[in-house]
Amino acid sequence: MFIVSLPIEDRSRSHAFYRSLGLRPVGPLAEDGLPEPLQFDLSEGARLMLVPKGGFGWVTGNRPVAPHGTSECLLGLSAPSEDALDDLVHRAQQAGAELVMKPAHRPWGYTAVVADPDDHAWMITVVPQNGAGSSSAS
């Protein structure tokens, strides 16, 4: 199992954001009605775990997290078509994402970048029909 863990400010807000993108939460429910830990399936063998900043610091030995507006990594999602990518970007914006890079054709394909409510950058790219060129989770 490959798990990407990200620090977050608000469990409910983050849960609503990632559900709006079509990700499926997994795990037993806590008192707030959300899975604990707050995880989403990305693909077979890959999950996204969202950890409140206080708990994130505890797990990382209180190492500081990147300040808001700073990207330590670029996370990737794939889309099956340009229309699907445009729809995903639209849903992300409706759920509170900041549009970092508008959908457009670039040398590496049709792509866009959005930042989630905690300012984590996500690049969405159309997967070529032959499946080559992308190792992003879908």
C-alpha positions as CSV (number, residue, x, y, z in Angstrom):
1,M,0.0,0.0,0.0
2,F,1.4,3.4,-1.0
3,I,0.0,6.3,1.1
4,V,0.5,10.0,0.6
5,S,-0.2,11.9,3.8
6,L,-0.9,15.7,3.7
7,P,-1.4,18.1,6.6
8,I,-4.8,19.8,6.8
9,E,-6.6,22.5,8.8
10,D,-10.2,21.2,8.8
11,R,-11.3,17.6,8.5
12,S,-14.9,18.4,7.3
13,R,-13.7,20.9,4.7
14,S,-11.1,18.5,3.3
15,H,-13.5,15.6,3.3
16,A,-16.1,17.6,1.4
17,F,-13.4,18.8,-1.1
18,Y,-12.0,15.4,-2.0
19,R,-15.5,13.8,-2.1
20,S,-16.5,16.5,-4.6
21,L,-13.6,15.3,-6.8
22,G,-15.1,11.8,-6.7
23,L,-12.6,10.2,-4.4
24,R,-14.1,7.5,-2.1
25,P,-13.3,7.7,1.6
26,V,-12.4,4.5,3.4
27,G,-12.2,3.4,7.0
28,P,-14.2,3.3,10.2
29,L,-16.2,6.4,11.1
30,A,-15.2,8.6,14.1
31,E,-17.6,10.6,16.3
32,D,-17.7,13.4,13.6
33,G,-19.1,10.9,11.1
34,L,-15.9,11.0,9.0
35,P,-13.4,8.1,8.6
36,E,-10.6,8.1,11.1
37,P,-7.9,8.2,9.8
38,L,-9.3,10.3,7.0
39,Q,-8.3,8.4,3.9
40,F,-9.4,8.1,0.3
41,D,-8.7,5.4,-2.3
42,L,-6.7,6.8,-5.2
43,S,-6.2,3.5,-7.0
44,E,-5.6,-0.1,-6.2
45,G,-2.7,0.0,-3.6
46,A,-2.6,3.8,-3.3
47,R,-4.4,6.1,-0.8
48,L,-4.4,9.7,0.3
49,M,-4.4,10.3,4.0
50,L,-5.3,13.7,5.4
51,V,-4.0,14.5,8.9
52,P,-4.8,17.5,11.0
53,K,-1.7,19.7,11.3
54,G,-1.3,18.9,15.1
55,G,-1.3,15.2,14.5
56,F,0.9,15.6,11.4
57,G,3.5,17.3,13.5
58,W,3.3,14.6,16.1
59,V,4.0,11.9,13.5
60,T,6.8,13.9,11.9
61,G,8.6,14.6,15.2
62,N,7.2,18.2,15.2
63,R,9.2,19.1,12.1
64,P,7.5,22.2,10.6
65,V,5.1,21.8,7.7
66,A,5.6,24.0,4.6
67,P,3.9,27.4,5.1
68,H,0.7,28.1,3.2
69,G,1.5,28.9,-0.4
70,T,4.6,26.8,-0.5
71,S,4.6,23.5,-2.5
72,E,6.9,20.7,-1.3
73,C,5.7,18.4,-4.0
74,L,3.3,18.3,-6.9
75,L,0.6,15.6,-6.6
76,G,-0.9,14.1,-9.7
77,L,-4.3,12.9,-10.9
78,S,-5.1,11.6,-14.3
79,A,-8.2,12.2,-16.4
80,P,-9.5,10.1,-19.3
81,S,-10.3,13.0,-21.6
82,E,-10.0,16.8,-22.0
83,D,-13.7,17.1,-21.1
84,A,-13.2,15.0,-18.0
85,L,-10.3,17.2,-17.0
86,D,-12.2,20.4,-17.5
87,D,-15.1,19.0,-15.5
88,L,-12.8,17.9,-12.7
89,V,-11.2,21.4,-12.6
90,H,-14.6,23.0,-12.5
91,R,-15.7,20.7,-9.6
92,A,-12.5,21.4,-7.7
93,Q,-13.0,25.2,-8.0
94,Q,-16.7,24.8,-6.9
95,A,-15.4,22.9,-3.8
96,G,-12.8,25.7,-3.0
97,A,-9.8,25.0,-5.1
98,E,-7.6,27.8,-6.4
99,L,-6.9,27.5,-10.2
100,V,-3.1,27.7,-10.4
101,M,-2.7,26.8,-14.1
102,K,-5.7,26.9,-16.5
103,P,-6.4,23.8,-18.5
104,A,-4.3,23.9,-21.7
105,H,-2.2,21.9,-24.1
106,R,1.4,21.8,-23.1
107,P,4.4,19.8,-24.4
108,W,3.6,17.0,-21.9
109,G,-0.2,16.9,-22.7
110,Y,-3.5,18.6,-21.8
111,T,-3.1,19.6,-18.1
112,A,-4.1,21.9,-15.3
113,V,-3.0,22.6,-11.8
114,V,-5.3,23.4,-8.8
115,A,-4.5,23.9,-5.2
116,D,-6.8,22.3,-2.6
117,P,-8.2,24.3,0.4
118,D,-5.0,23.6,2.3
119,D,-2.9,24.8,-0.7
120,H,-1.6,21.4,-1.8
121,A,-0.9,21.6,-5.6
122,W,-2.5,18.9,-7.8
123,M,-1.6,18.6,-11.5
124,I,-4.4,16.9,-13.5
125,T,-3.3,15.5,-16.8
126,V,-5.1,13.6,-19.6
127,V,-3.7,10.1,-19.8
128,P,-2.7,9.2,-23.4
129,Q,-4.9,6.5,-25.0
130,N,-2.0,4.0,-25.0
131,G,-1.5,4.6,-21.2
132,A,2.1,5.8,-21.7
133,G,3.6,8.9,-20.1
134,S,1.6,9.1,-16.8
135,S,2.0,7.3,-13.5
136,S,-0.6,9.5,-11.8
137,A,-3.3,8.0,-9.7
138,S,-6.8,8.2,-11.1
